[in-house]
Amino acid sequence: MCNPRRRSGVVGAAGGLILLVAFIPKLSAQEGLRLTLAAGVSQFDLSGTGDAFTAAARLDGEIRPALLWEGSLGFTFVAQQFGDTTMFVVPEAQVQLQWPARLAPYIGVGAGLALDFRDEEDGGTQTDPTFSGAVGARLDVTEALGLRAELRVRGVGDSFQGSTAEWTAGVGWRF
């Protein structure tokens, strides 16, 4: 007789392998990776409130025709209420549902870290979890070149003590 524990382990491993293969991004020429450089304004409520310039580099790929993954690294220079400007860096990952068309609206959800680089006299670097939601649209201008506009709303901290709303536009290259 087959050991039931071993059997369930084999079934679990096979199921995990099937899921892994199903969700590996396609890397064909047409659905390859896309790098987008975006910039805009961030409306923030952190250790102070206001508007600031924000920029991001975003890499995305297809999981399925209407489902994308995205890795992002965002930068904002925030004027804090204690008088200094700090560098707010957000590495994060998102999953996005996108209408598969030349003009492709999308929605996304994600999570990452909020790193607020401060001088030691201002409390030193602070790290908090961040959760985001995004709505936007991508426009394929050519097979390799695209445009993107987005609103990304972010909660910062485990109790959402801070928040940002980032309005960005960018240019993307598919490779």
Summary of the structure (lengths in Angstrom):
residues: 175
radius of gyration: 19.6
end to end distance: 51.9
largest distance: 72.2
contacts: 531
relative contact order: 0.18
helix: 13%
strand: 63%
